[in-house]
Amino acid sequence: MEDEELLIAIANTAHGEGDELADGRSVRRWWRALGGAGAARPASAEAVAVLRDLRAVIRALALRNNGIDARVDGAGLLGLTLRPDLGGGVPGLRAEGRGDLARDIGAATVAALLRASGRPSWPRLKACRGDGCRWVFLDGSRNTSRRWCDMAACGNRAKSTSFRSRHRSTTEA
């Protein structure tokens, strides 16, 4: 899985009916559905909480890439102790105490975040500006101007709200 794909997958959990990072079992189901191999030990509650904090960090950074001043709070990531992993083809990070699925996913995600944020394409990783949406996507527009995950849904709602607001102010004057 490419770095940006992993970041998007983590960021877009809890965007529907349930939270894929609610507990160790849901993390395992979600990870297997993505095609990831799992550790033998189940994910600990502490490591799952770190994954949820990592999701919030990715969303906040993606909002910043879309022009929204979002607060990035990485304090929850302090529970993830990482070590350099130079054994594979691409340098990365591994979690201390490997074997906990959530810790392993967290380490891979932090490594993906560091690599992706150093690339020229980093500003293309954005979170939707739609109120209540915040879906994370890659902006494939030529001039990196995409604001919403879907113009037909979130973009249309935002433009309709803006139009009604302008229309009200002109009719009240």
Summary of the structure (lengths in Angstrom):
residues: 173
radius of gyration: 18.4
end to end distance: 55.4
largest distance: 68.7
contacts: 504
relative contact order: 0.14
helix: 50%
strand: 9%
